[in-house]
Amino acid sequence: MNPTPTDPRLPHPPPPLRPEPGGAFGLIIIGDEILSGKRADKHLPKVIELLGARGLSLGWADYVGDSPQRITAALERAFASDNVVFSCGGIGATPDDHTRQCAARALGVDLQLHPQAQALIEERMRDVAREQGQVWDPDRPDNIHRLNMGVFPAGAQIIPNPFNKIPGFSCTGAVGGAVHFVPGFPVMAWPMIEWVLDTHHFGQFRKGHWIEQSVIVFGAMEAALTPLMEAIERDHAPIRVFSLPSVDDPTYGRHIELGVKGSAAEVARAWPALLAGLQPFGLQLGPELVRTV
């Protein structure tokens, strides 16, 4: 049986992880194979999708090769923030997997075999041995080596892996940044990220309350509209203004999609001001668009 939030091998209920609502969401993608082009990253669009389905958005993303120094530096920044960060890749037990060690170094703690991770890894090894018609030998060198996949920074919590039971882990820094470590394989990483969001960060969901309202603007230059955008953000904080230019859109051709995004109440106040600010320019305006997440 795959671990679930009510599995006795997991904390029940899982203790809450900082940060509290307000921190940004970040993504760290680790691996030379991504930077060399041997593999195309699929995590960025998927994480954006998973967050968007919950009314959340990605604040930043970092790509890091298999350099222990760079990985440690990226994790130090994450732990020193109040952000919720997902780190994908490098948590295996081969020589090019450095993430577990770098996480411990960034936190200034020791690595240790997590007892729940050990139980899940041993369960997985017994399953594989049974499927292959073999007797599981816990003292076989390769089986002992596999337990390294459960060696996490002291104080880590595990993230269940519904694909093969080999868990990921979560840690928090002294300031409050929470980093959730999952494998690089999408088939494992994505359901694990969903579990983390729905288990630890459901209090931050804003589904149905985040609105983007925009208008298609023809014949404008972004530089000319910048003072208006700055004024809207200044006068209607914390509203955010966005400008998306296009030169060859199949529907609208050359245009700018100009809009505001925020809570429904914030958008309702800022939107009329944006439209009023466009009037002196004498521009042709196209359809108005509203997106709700």
C-alpha positions in Angstrom: 0.0 0.0 0.0 1.3 3.4 -0.9 1.9 5.8 2.0 -0.9 8.4 2.6 -1.3 11.1 5.1 -3.0 8.6 7.4 -0.4 5.9 7.0 1.0 5.0 10.5 4.5 5.3 9.0 3.8 9.0 8.6 3.2 11.7 11.3 -0.6 11.9 11.9 -1.5 14.6 11.3 1.7 15.8 9.7 3.1 18.7 11.8 2.6 22.0 10.1 5.6 23.4 8.2 6.5 27.1 8.1 6.2 29.5 6.4 2.8 30.9 7.2 0.7 32.4 4.4 2.5 35.3 2.8 5.8 33.8 1.5 6.4 33.3 -2.2 6.6 29.9 -3.9 9.9 29.0 -5.5 11.4 26.2 -7.6 14.9 24.8 -7.8 15.7 22.4 -10.6 18.9 20.5 -10.2 20.9 18.6 -12.8 23.6 18.9 -15.4 21.4 17.1 -17.8 19.0 20.0 -17.9 21.7 22.7 -18.4 23.4 20.6 -21.1 20.2 20.1 -23.0 20.3 16.3 -22.7 16.9 16.5 -21.1 14.2 19.2 -21.4 12.8 20.5 -18.1 9.2 19.7 -17.6 8.9 20.8 -13.9 8.6 24.5 -14.4 5.3 24.4 -16.5 3.9 21.7 -14.3 4.6 23.4 -11.0 3.0 26.6 -12.4 -0.1 24.5 -13.3 -0.2 22.8 -9.9 0.0 26.2 -8.1 -2.4 27.9 -10.4 -5.0 25.2 -9.7 -4.9 26.3 -6.1 -5.0 30.0 -6.7 -1.2 30.3 -6.2 1.6 31.5 -8.4 5.3 30.8 -8.8 7.5 33.7 -7.6 10.9 32.5 -8.9 12.8 29.5 -10.3 16.5 28.6 -10.3 18.3 26.1 -12.5 21.5 24.6 -10.9 23.9 22.0 -12.2 25.4 19.2 -10.2 27.8 21.5 -8.4 27.7 21.0 -4.6 28.9 24.6 -4.0 26.1 26.1 -6.2 23.4 23.7 -4.8 24.4 24.6 -1.2 24.3 28.3 -2.0 20.9 28.0 -3.6 19.5 26.1 -0.6 21.1 28.6 1.8 19.1 31.4 0.1 15.9 29.3 0.2 16.2 28.5 3.9 17.1 32.1 4.7 13.8 33.3 3.1 10.2 32.9 4.1 9.4 31.1 0.9 7.9 27.7 0.1 10.4 26.1 -2.2 10.3 22.8 -4.2 13.6 21.3 -5.1 13.6 18.7 -7.9 16.4 16.3 -8.5 19.6 15.0 -7.0 18.3 13.1 -4.0 19.4 9.7 -5.1 22.4 7.7 -4.0 24.8 7.9 -7.0 28.0 9.9 -7.1 26.3 12.8 -9.0 23.5 13.2 -6.4 24.5 15.9 -4.0 21.2 17.5 -2.9 20.8 15.6 0.4 24.3 16.5 1.5 24.0 20.1 0.4 20.7 20.5 2.3 22.4 19.4 5.5 25.3 21.7 4.8 23.0 24.6 4.1 21.2 24.0 7.4 24.3 23.3 9.4 23.0 19.9 10.6 24.2 16.3 10.3 22.8 13.7 8.0 21.1 10.7 9.5 19.1 7.7 8.4 15.4 8.6 8.8 13.6 5.7 10.5 10.4 6.1 8.5 12.4 6.4 5.2 14.3 3.3 6.2 11.1 1.3 6.7 9.7 2.5 3.4 12.9 1.7 1.4 13.1 -1.7 3.0 9.5 -2.3 2.1 10.2 -1.4 -1.5 13.2 -3.7 -1.6 11.1 -6.6 -0.2 8.5 -5.9 -2.9 11.1 -6.0 -5.7 12.6 -9.2 -4.4 9.2 -10.8 -4.2 8.3 -9.7 -7.7 11.6 -11.2 -9.0 11.1 -14.5 -7.1 14.0 -13.8 -4.8 14.6 -13.8 -1.1 15.2 -10.3 0.3 18.7 -10.1 1.9 19.0 -6.9 4.0 22.7 -7.4 4.4 23.5 -7.6 0.6 25.8 -4.7 -0.3 23.4 -3.1 -2.9 20.5 -3.2 -0.4 22.6 -1.5 2.2 23.6 1.1 -0.3 20.0 1.8 -1.2 19.3 2.9 2.4 21.4 6.0 1.6 18.3 7.3 -0.2 16.8 7.7 3.3 19.7 9.6 4.8 18.3 13.1 5.3 19.3 16.2 7.3 18.5 15.9 11.0 14.9 17.0 11.7 13.6 16.3 8.2 10.0 15.1 7.5 9.3 12.6 4.8 7.3 13.1 1.6 5.5 9.9 0.5 6.2 8.7 -3.0 3.2 6.9 -4.5 5.2 5.6 -7.4 7.9 3.4 -5.7 7.7 4.3 -2.0 11.2 5.9 -1.9 10.4 9.1 0.0 11.4 12.7 -0.5 11.9 15.0 2.5 11.1 18.5 3.8 13.2 20.8 5.9 12.7 24.3 7.4 15.4 26.9 8.1 15.8 29.0 11.2 14.1 32.0 9.5 11.2 29.9 8.3 11.9 29.0 4.7 10.4 25.5 3.9 12.1 23.5 1.2 10.5 20.3 -0.1 12.9 17.8 -1.9 11.5 15.5 -4.5 13.1 13.3 -7.2 13.8 14.6 -10.7 11.5 12.1 -12.3 8.2 13.8 -13.1 6.1 10.6 -12.5 7.3 10.7 -8.9 7.9 14.4 -8.3 4.5 15.8 -9.4 2.2 13.8 -7.2 4.6 14.4 -4.3 4.4 18.1 -4.9 0.6 17.9 -4.9 0.7 16.0 -1.6 2.9 18.7 -0.1 0.6 21.5 -1.2 -2.6 19.8 -0.1 -1.1 18.6 3.2 1.1 21.5 4.4 0.1 24.6 2.5 -3.7 24.4 2.0 -4.1 27.4 4.2 -2.5 29.5 1.5 -4.9 28.5 -1.3 -6.7 31.4 -2.9 -8.7 29.5 -5.5 -11.5 31.7 -6.9 -10.1 34.9 -5.3 -7.3 35.9 -7.6 -8.4 37.8 -10.7 -6.6 39.1 -13.8 -8.5 41.7 -15.8 -7.0 43.0 -19.0 -7.7 44.8 -22.3 -6.2 44.4 -25.8 -4.5 47.6 -26.7 -3.6 48.4 -30.3 -1.0 50.9 -31.6 0.7 51.5 -28.3 4.3 51.4 -27.1 5.1 50.0 -23.7 7.5 52.8 -22.9 4.6 55.3 -23.3 2.3 53.3 -21.1 4.9 52.8 -18.3 4.0 55.9 -16.3 0.4 54.9 -16.2 1.3 51.4 -15.0 3.6 52.8 -12.3 0.8 55.1 -11.1 -1.7 52.3 -10.9 0.6 50.2 -8.8 1.5 53.1 -6.6 -2.1 54.3 -6.1 -3.7 50.8 -5.8 -1.1 48.7 -3.9 -0.9 45.8 -3.6 -2.4 45.5 -7.1 0.0 44.3 -9.8 0.0 45.6 -13.4 1.1 43.4 -16.3 1.9 44.2 -19.9 2.3 41.4 -22.5 3.3 42.7 -25.9 2.9 40.5 -29.0 4.0 41.2 -32.6 2.4 38.3 -34.5 -0.6 37.0 -32.5 -2.9 35.0 -34.9 -6.0 36.7 -33.5 -5.0 40.3 -32.7 -1.8 40.8 -34.6 0.5 43.4 -33.0 -0.9 44.5 -29.7 -0.3 44.8 -26.0 -2.4 43.0 -23.4 -2.5 45.4 -20.5 -4.1 44.5 -17.2 -4.1 44.3 -13.4 -4.1 41.3 -11.1 -4.9 40.8 -7.5 -7.9 40.0 -5.3 -11.4 40.6 -6.7 -11.8 43.7 -4.5 -8.4 45.1 -5.5 -9.1 44.6 -9.2 -12.5 46.2 -8.9 -10.9 49.4 -7.6 -7.9 49.5 -9.9 -9.6 48.5 -13.2 -11.6 51.7 -13.8 -8.5 53.7 -13.0 -6.5 51.8 -15.7 -9.2 52.4 -18.3 -9.5 56.0 -17.4 -5.8 56.4 -17.7 -5.8 55.0 -21.2 -8.3 57.5 -22.5 -5.9 60.4 -23.1 -3.8 58.3 -25.4 -6.6 57.9 -27.9 -5.7 54.3 -28.5 -7.9 51.6 -30.1 -9.0 49.1 -27.5 -10.0 45.6 -28.2 -11.7 42.9 -26.1 -11.5 42.9 -22.3 -10.4 39.7 -20.7 -11.0 38.3 -17.2 -9.3 35.3 -15.7 -10.1 33.8 -12.3 -8.0 31.3 -10.5 
